[in-house]
């Protein structure tokens, strides 16, 4: 591409706001950040998802006016207290719903209808599990990214492809039929946070009951937690991932303890390639544990 072509393309986007917005969405931009926050759920014409927004743009639909910022509540302390109470109630609802599930099919059907986590209203798809349901190893990442959101499967983007290569080096795969050589992958949070931001504490807590139920139903021999948030939620630890990685903890399932290994997220490794050496040490540690459990 010449400089002249680049300038011409930029001018075209500049003169056509709809084309510019469409280009931004194609590039993966899914959240506009301004000086003032906007409650899109309060706006009757707001698109329900990025996919519907994209479709509206391509069809030439008129632009949606951004609603004015609503006035701050007059009693912020009471509002905060009500929000905490509401969050606690939603977590309790999640526990009750998860406890009623007896199979993976029940979990998926329940999560498809679950509206307790606000992320389910902004995501395109549920991104829950992928791999062998009978696998000895359950790998849990933090949250879906753009590709995971579009495909409705965890760890299928660049980070997921890196993970597949990593576990492949120790003889493991999601496609393997033998449980001892297979992995099942999931997320701590099942819906993509807007802009790939970090999930909030309340968002993760609403999903934890379903992860606990997934572990109960599949009963893996080993769990691998990727990233600090996943490790902290499943082990009860508060340390950062650099101090947790490579260490073993126990996840109590009834009268049994499932070994839990903490490691680095593949998305982190893509940005910090030098840390792959530590991830490789964790994989060796995992392989030794699997040999020990045979």
C-alpha positions as CSV (number, residue, x, y, z in Angstrom):
1,X,0.0,0.0,0.0
2,X,1.4,3.4,-1.0
3,X,1.2,6.5,1.1
4,X,-1.2,8.0,-1.4
5,X,-3.5,5.0,-1.2
6,X,-3.4,5.1,2.6
7,X,-4.2,8.8,2.7
8,X,-7.1,8.3,0.3
9,X,-8.5,5.5,2.3
10,X,-8.3,7.6,5.5
11,X,-10.1,10.5,3.8
12,X,-12.9,8.1,2.6
13,X,-13.4,6.9,6.2
14,X,-13.3,10.5,7.4
15,X,-16.1,11.5,5.0
16,X,-18.3,8.4,5.7
17,X,-19.0,8.0,9.4
18,X,-20.9,4.7,8.9
19,X,-18.0,3.2,7.0
20,X,-15.6,4.4,9.7
21,X,-17.7,2.8,12.4
22,X,-17.9,-0.5,10.4
23,X,-14.2,-0.5,10.0
24,X,-13.6,0.0,13.7
25,X,-15.9,-3.0,14.5
26,X,-14.1,-5.1,11.9
27,X,-10.8,-4.2,13.7
28,X,-12.2,-5.6,17.0
29,X,-13.2,-2.3,18.6
30,X,-16.4,-3.0,20.6
31,X,-16.6,-0.3,23.2
32,X,-16.5,3.5,23.0
33,X,-15.0,5.2,26.0
34,X,-15.8,8.8,26.6
35,X,-15.6,11.3,29.5
36,X,-19.0,10.3,30.7
37,X,-20.5,6.8,31.1
38,X,-23.5,5.7,29.1
39,X,-26.1,3.2,30.3
40,X,-26.9,1.5,27.0
41,X,-29.3,-0.9,28.6
42,X,-31.6,2.0,29.5
43,X,-31.8,3.1,25.8
44,X,-34.6,1.5,23.9
45,X,-32.9,1.6,20.5
46,X,-29.5,0.3,21.7
47,X,-28.2,-2.7,19.9
48,X,-28.3,-5.9,22.0
49,X,-24.9,-7.1,20.8
50,X,-21.9,-6.2,18.6
51,X,-23.2,-8.5,15.9
52,X,-26.6,-6.7,15.8
53,X,-24.8,-3.3,15.8
54,X,-22.7,-4.5,12.8
55,X,-25.8,-5.7,11.0
56,X,-27.5,-2.4,11.6
57,X,-24.5,-0.4,10.2
58,X,-24.3,-2.6,7.0
59,X,-28.1,-2.2,6.4
60,X,-27.7,1.6,6.6
61,X,-29.8,2.0,9.7
62,X,-29.9,5.6,11.2
63,X,-27.5,6.3,14.0
64,X,-28.7,5.9,17.6
65,X,-28.6,9.1,19.7
66,X,-26.5,8.7,22.8
67,X,-28.7,9.2,25.9
68,X,-27.7,11.9,28.3
69,X,-25.9,10.8,31.5
70,X,-28.4,10.2,34.3
71,X,-28.2,12.2,37.5
72,X,-26.2,10.6,40.3
73,X,-28.3,9.1,43.1
74,X,-28.9,11.3,46.0
75,X,-28.1,8.6,48.5
76,X,-24.9,6.9,47.1
77,X,-24.2,4.9,50.3
78,X,-27.6,3.4,50.3
79,X,-27.4,2.7,46.6
80,X,-24.1,0.9,47.1
81,X,-25.6,-1.1,49.9
82,X,-28.5,-2.2,47.7
83,X,-26.1,-3.1,44.8
84,X,-24.1,-5.3,47.2
85,X,-27.3,-6.9,48.4
86,X,-28.5,-7.5,44.9
87,X,-25.1,-9.0,43.9
88,X,-25.3,-11.4,46.8
89,X,-28.8,-12.4,45.9
90,X,-27.7,-13.1,42.3
91,X,-24.8,-15.3,43.5
92,X,-27.2,-17.2,45.7
93,X,-29.5,-17.6,42.7
94,X,-26.6,-19.0,40.7
95,X,-25.8,-21.5,43.5
96,X,-29.4,-22.7,43.5
97,X,-29.5,-23.0,39.7
98,X,-26.2,-24.8,39.5
99,X,-27.2,-27.3,42.3
100,X,-30.2,-28.3,40.2
101,X,-28.0,-29.4,37.2
102,X,-27.3,-33.1,36.9
103,X,-25.4,-33.1,33.6
104,X,-23.4,-31.0,31.2
105,X,-26.5,-30.6,29.1
106,X,-28.3,-29.2,32.1
107,X,-25.5,-26.8,32.8
108,X,-25.4,-25.5,29.2
109,X,-29.2,-25.1,29.1
110,X,-29.2,-23.2,32.4
111,X,-26.4,-20.9,31.4
112,X,-28.0,-20.1,28.1
113,X,-31.0,-18.7,30.0
114,X,-29.0,-17.2,33.0
115,X,-29.2,-13.5,33.2
116,X,-27.7,-13.0,36.6
117,X,-24.3,-12.1,35.1
118,X,-24.6,-8.8,33.2
119,X,-21.9,-10.0,30.7
120,X,-24.5,-12.4,29.3
121,X,-26.4,-9.4,27.9
122,X,-23.4,-7.9,26.0
123,X,-21.7,-11.0,24.7
124,X,-22.5,-12.6,21.4
125,X,-22.3,-16.2,22.6
126,X,-21.9,-18.3,25.7
127,X,-18.3,-19.7,25.9
128,X,-18.4,-22.6,28.3
129,X,-16.6,-25.8,27.4
130,X,-14.6,-27.5,24.7
131,X,-12.8,-30.8,24.5
132,X,-13.3,-34.3,25.9
133,X,-16.0,-34.4,28.6
134,X,-14.3,-37.4,30.1
135,X,-10.8,-35.9,30.1
136,X,-8.6,-36.4,33.2
137,X,-7.4,-32.8,32.9
138,X,-9.7,-29.7,33.2
139,X,-8.0,-26.5,32.2
140,X,-9.8,-23.3,33.3
141,X,-8.9,-19.9,31.8
142,X,-10.1,-16.5,33.0
143,X,-12.6,-15.2,30.3
144,X,-13.3,-15.3,26.6
145,X,-11.9,-13.0,24.0
146,X,-13.2,-11.9,20.7
147,X,-12.8,-15.2,18.8
148,X,-14.2,-17.2,21.7
149,X,-17.2,-14.9,21.8
150,X,-17.8,-15.3,18.1
151,X,-17.4,-19.1,18.1
152,X,-19.0,-19.8,21.4
153,X,-16.0,-22.0,22.6
154,X,-13.2,-21.2,25.1
155,X,-9.6,-20.8,24.0
156,X,-10.0,-20.9,20.3
157,X,-8.2,-17.7,19.3
158,X,-4.4,-17.1,19.2
159,X,-4.1,-17.8,22.9
160,X,-6.0,-21.1,22.6
161,X,-3.9,-22.2,19.6
162,X,-0.8,-21.6,21.7
163,X,-2.3,-23.6,24.6
164,X,-3.1,-26.5,22.2
165,X,0.6,-26.5,21.0
166,X,1.8,-26.4,24.6
167,X,-0.2,-29.3,25.9
168,X,0.4,-31.2,22.6
169,X,4.1,-31.3,23.5
170,X,3.3,-33.5,26.5
171,X,0.9,-35.7,24.6
172,X,-2.4,-34.0,25.5
173,X,-5.2,-32.8,23.2
174,X,-8.8,-31.8,23.4
175,X,-9.5,-34.2,20.5
176,X,-8.0,-37.3,22.1
177,X,-10.6,-39.9,22.9
178,X,-8.6,-41.5,25.7
179,X,-9.4,-39.6,28.9
180,X,-5.8,-39.9,30.2
181,X,-4.5,-38.1,27.1
182,X,-7.4,-35.6,26.7
183,X,-8.2,-32.1,28.1
184,X,-11.4,-30.3,28.7
185,X,-11.1,-26.5,28.7
186,X,-13.4,-23.9,30.2
187,X,-13.5,-20.4,31.6
188,X,-14.0,-18.9,35.0
189,X,-16.3,-16.4,33.3
190,X,-18.4,-17.7,30.4
191,X,-19.1,-14.4,28.6
192,X,-16.7,-11.9,27.0
193,X,-16.2,-8.7,29.1
194,X,-16.6,-5.6,26.8
195,X,-13.3,-4.5,25.4
196,X,-11.6,-7.6,26.9
197,X,-11.5,-5.8,30.3
198,X,-10.8,-7.8,33.5
199,X,-14.0,-9.3,34.9
200,X,-15.2,-7.8,38.1
201,X,-15.4,-9.7,41.4
202,X,-19.1,-9.9,41.3
203,X,-19.1,-11.2,37.7
204,X,-16.7,-14.0,38.6
205,X,-18.6,-14.9,41.8
206,X,-21.8,-15.4,39.7
207,X,-20.0,-17.9,37.6
208,X,-18.1,-19.8,40.2
209,X,-21.1,-22.0,41.2
210,X,-21.3,-23.3,37.7
211,X,-17.6,-24.0,37.5
212,X,-17.9,-25.9,40.8
213,X,-20.8,-27.9,39.3
214,X,-18.7,-28.6,36.2
215,X,-16.0,-30.0,38.4
216,X,-18.4,-32.1,40.3
217,X,-20.0,-33.6,37.1
218,X,-16.8,-34.3,35.2
219,X,-14.7,-35.2,38.3
220,X,-11.2,-34.6,36.6
221,X,-8.1,-36.0,38.1
222,X,-6.2,-32.7,37.7
223,X,-7.3,-29.1,37.4
224,X,-5.1,-26.4,35.8
225,X,-5.9,-22.8,36.7
226,X,-4.7,-20.2,34.2
227,X,-4.2,-16.7,35.6
228,X,-4.4,-15.1,39.0
229,X,-8.2,-14.7,39.1
230,X,-8.9,-18.3,38.2
231,X,-6.3,-19.6,40.7
232,X,-7.6,-17.3,43.5
233,X,-11.2,-18.3,43.0
234,X,-10.6,-22.0,43.0
235,X,-7.8,-22.2,45.6
236,X,-8.8,-19.4,48.0
237,X,-5.3,-17.9,47.7
238,X,-4.7,-14.2,47.4
239,X,-1.2,-14.1,45.9
240,X,-0.4,-13.0,42.4
241,X,0.0,-15.6,39.6
242,X,3.8,-15.2,39.5
243,X,3.9,-16.5,43.1
244,X,1.2,-19.1,42.6
245,X,2.3,-20.6,39.3
246,X,4.1,-23.9,39.5
247,X,2.5,-24.7,42.9
248,X,0.0,-27.4,43.7
249,X,-3.1,-26.9,45.8
250,X,-6.1,-29.1,46.6
251,X,-9.7,-28.6,45.4
252,X,-12.0,-30.5,47.8
253,X,-14.7,-32.5,46.0
254,X,-16.7,-34.5,48.6
255,X,-14.3,-36.7,50.4
256,X,-11.6,-36.4,47.7
257,X,-9.1,-33.8,46.9
258,X,-8.3,-32.9,43.3
259,X,-4.8,-31.5,42.7
260,X,-4.8,-28.0,41.3
261,X,-1.8,-26.6,39.4
262,X,-1.6,-22.8,38.8
263,X,0.0,-21.5,35.6
264,X,0.2,-18.5,33.3
265,X,-2.5,-17.5,30.8
266,X,-1.6,-18.2,27.1
267,X,-2.7,-14.6,26.3
268,X,-0.1,-13.3,28.8
269,X,2.6,-15.5,27.1
270,X,1.8,-14.0,23.7
271,X,2.7,-10.6,25.1
272,X,5.6,-11.9,27.2
273,X,7.3,-14.6,25.2
274,X,10.2,-14.8,27.6
275,X,7.8,-16.2,30.2
276,X,7.1,-19.3,28.1
277,X,10.0,-21.0,29.9
278,X,8.1,-20.8,33.2
279,X,5.0,-22.2,31.4
280,X,7.1,-25.1,30.1
281,X,8.2,-25.9,33.6
282,X,4.6,-26.0,34.7
283,X,3.8,-28.4,31.9
284,X,6.6,-30.7,33.0
285,X,5.2,-30.5,36.5
286,X,1.8,-31.4,35.2
287,X,3.1,-34.4,33.2
288,X,4.9,-35.7,36.3
289,X,1.7,-35.4,38.3
290,X,-0.2,-37.4,35.7
291,X,2.4,-40.1,35.7
292,X,2.2,-40.2,39.5
293,X,-1.6,-40.6,39.5
294,X,-1.6,-43.5,37.0
